[in-house]
């Protein structure tokens, strides 16, 4: 695959994780990074880091512009890159910023992809939901697929509104899992385990179960649950509580994801 010239706007944790993935995969040829606070010394080998878009080399013509700044910074950052809207594809990973928002600044004909990765991208195990406008060519969509898949899996949706649902499930989802570990550790302490041991058991159990899911893509989560559940055993006793139709985990998770989906729509305006 042909390596590309890329402009990365924002060099925080997600931007840094994505760049590491691109360089490891040989996806990018040259990268210019714009970040007003990152020190120049932190620029990875083979990249140019500037604090102001005015310092971007005049002859630099990116194939893609990746917008990795925080959503609240986008109003200030975006106008500086309108000159690239005629040729580059813009890939935004800013939560809550819609295609319509970007079109107001970059123009209705701009090639735009809106994506929502999640924090496991930092270890190459993320998953991103993405939506492309009709102005995005097949080659540009393929490029965005390559850029996003460098840090994990990618799924495409044909309705931009589904990005809010993606955000509610996978974008916010790591926090749900981390809270599960917190809850399991607290429950372990409540039945007599030393708190540090309860936390160690909970962490290892959740990460190990996740690895089983990852290594067995053709086995459903339902089947994996059945495999570990003996009739009338200890696991079944716990699942009778967790799978209660009225107060169990499923209805609670349904309410939680609905709340996140609703908030994502509110933030998008």
N, C-alpha and C positions, 0 to 999 in steps of 0.2 A: 504494500500500500504506500502511496506517495505521502511523505511527511508534509506538513503544512506550516504556514506562518500564522501565529496566533497572538492575539492581544488579550491579556488577562487583566480584567479590571477588578481589583480586590485580591489581597493575598493573605486572607485569614486562614482558619483551619481548613475550611472546605476547599478554598482555592488552592492552598498548598497541597492538600491531599490529591486533588485532581491533577495538578501539575506533576507531582511525583509519579502518578499512574501513567500520564502521557509520556513522560520521559522514559520510563521503564519499558513501555510498549513501542517506543520509537514513532509515536503518532505525530509529534511536532518537530519541525526543523528549526525554527527560531521562535522565541517567545519574548514579547515585551510585556512587562508587568507594570501596572500603574497602581500605586498604593501610597497615600500621603503619610502614613505613619510607619510603614515597614522600613527599617534601616537598610541602606544600600548594601551593606555587608551581608545581609541575609539572602541576597539573590542567589538562587541555585546556579551551578555551573551551566554555562550555555544560554543564560537568559540575561536580559537587560531590565533593571528595575529603576523606575523613575517615580518621583513623588508628585509630578504634575503632568497632565496629558500634553501640555505645551512642549514638554521635553521629549515626546515620542519622535524618533528620527523621521525626518520629512519624507524619506524614500520608503518608509515601511508601509506595506500594503497587506494587511492581514486577510487571511481567508475566512477567519472566524473571530468574532469578538465575544468573549465569555464574560458575562456580567455576574460577578461573585461578591458584590458589595452587599451590605445589610440593606434591607428594604427601605429603612428610614433615611438612608444616604443616597438613594437612587435619584431623587429630584435634583440633587446637587451634582451628581456624577454624570448622568446620562447625556445631557446636551453637548458635552465636549466630544462626543463620538459620532455625531450625525453625519460627518463627512464620509464615514465608512458604510453608510446604509445602502449605498448604491451597488456595492459589490460583495461585501462580507455577509455571512449569516450571523445573526445575533442569537446567542444561547444564554438565556437568563435562568439562574438558579435562585432568584430572590423570591421568597415566599410572599404571596399576596399580590404581586404585581402582574396585572393581566396583560394580554396581548393588546387590548384597546389602549391601555396606559402607554405602552411602548410606541404604538402607532401614532399617538398624538405628538410625540417628540421626533420619531424617526421617519414618519410618513407611512401612509397606508400600504405602500408597495414594498416595504422593508421585509426581508426574509427573517422571520422570527420563530424561535423555538423556546417554549416555556417548559422548564423542567423542575421537578422536585426530587432531589436526591435526599438521602438520610445520612446520619452521622457515621454509621458503619463504613461509609466510603473511606473514612480515614484509615481503615485497615484492609481496604480492597474488597469489602464484603457488603457494600451498599446495594440499594436498589433505587432506581430513578423512574418516575413516571414522566412522560414527555408528550407535548402537543406541538405540532408544526402548523404554521399558517399555509394557505395555498401558494404563497409566494416562495416557499422553500422548495428548491429543486430536489430531485432524487439524490443527486450527488451531495447536496448540502445536508440532507437528512441523514445520509450514510455517514457523513463526517461527524455530525452530532451524535449519532449512535456510537461511533468509535470513541469520541471524547468522553461520553458518559460511561461506556462499558469498561473504560480503563479503571474504574473504581467500583465495579459491580455489575449487576444485572440492569437491563433497561426494558421497560414496557411502554408502548405507545398507545395513546388514547386518541380517538377521533373527535371527541367533544371536549372542548377546553374546560367546561364546567366540572368534568370528572377529576381535574387536577385537585380540586378542593377535597374530594373523597380520597384521592391518593395521599394527600397531605395528612388527612385524618387517620389513615391506616398505617402507612409506612413512614411518612415524614415525621409524625409525632410518635410513632409506634415504639422506637427504642426507649423512650421515657416510660412507656407502659411496662416494658420488660424490666427496666431497672427498678421500677416501683414494685414489681412482683418479687424481685429479689429482696427488697426491703421488707415487704410484707411476710415473706417466708422466713426471713431471719428473725423478725419480731415474734412470729408465731413459734419458732423453735425455742427462742428464749423463754417464751411464756410456758412451755412445757418442761423447762428445766435445763436446757442447754446453756452453757456459757455463751454470752452474746457474740464473742469473736468466733467461736466454733460454729454457732448457728449461721453466721454470715458466710463463713468459708463454705459450709455445706450448701447453702442456698446458691452462692455464686457458681460453684462447680457444677451443681445440678442443672441450673438454667443454661450455662454455656455448653455443657455436655449434651443436654437434650437438643439444643440448637444445632450442634454439630451432627447429631444423628439425623435430624431433618435434612441438613445440607447434604450429607453423604448418601441419603436414600431418597432421591428426587421422585422415584416412581412409587414410593410408599406414602400413603396419605397420613396426615396427622392423626386422623381417626384410627387408622390401623395401628400406628405406633402407640397410641393411648391404650388400645385394646391389648396389645402385646404385653404391656407392663401391668395389666390389671387382672389380678386373680379374683374369681368369684368369691364374694363374702370375705375378702381379705382386707388388709389395711388400706390399700389404695382405693378399693371400692368404697370403703367407709368415708374417705375424704371426698371422693368424686360425688357421692350422694349429696354432699353439701354444695360442692362447686357447681354441680349440674342441676341444682334445683331450678325448676322452670320459672319461679317467681323472683327468687332472691339470689340465684347463683351467678356464676361468672359471665355466662352468655348474655343475659339481659343487662347486666352492669356494663359489659363491654359495648353492647349496642348503644346504650345511652352515652357512654364516654365518646365513642367515635362520632355519634351524631352531634354531640356538643362541639367537638373539634371541627367537624365539617361545617357546622353553622358559623363558628367563629372565623374560619378561613374565608367564607363568603362575605362576612361582615368586613373583614380586613381588606378584601379586594374591592369593596365599595359596590 
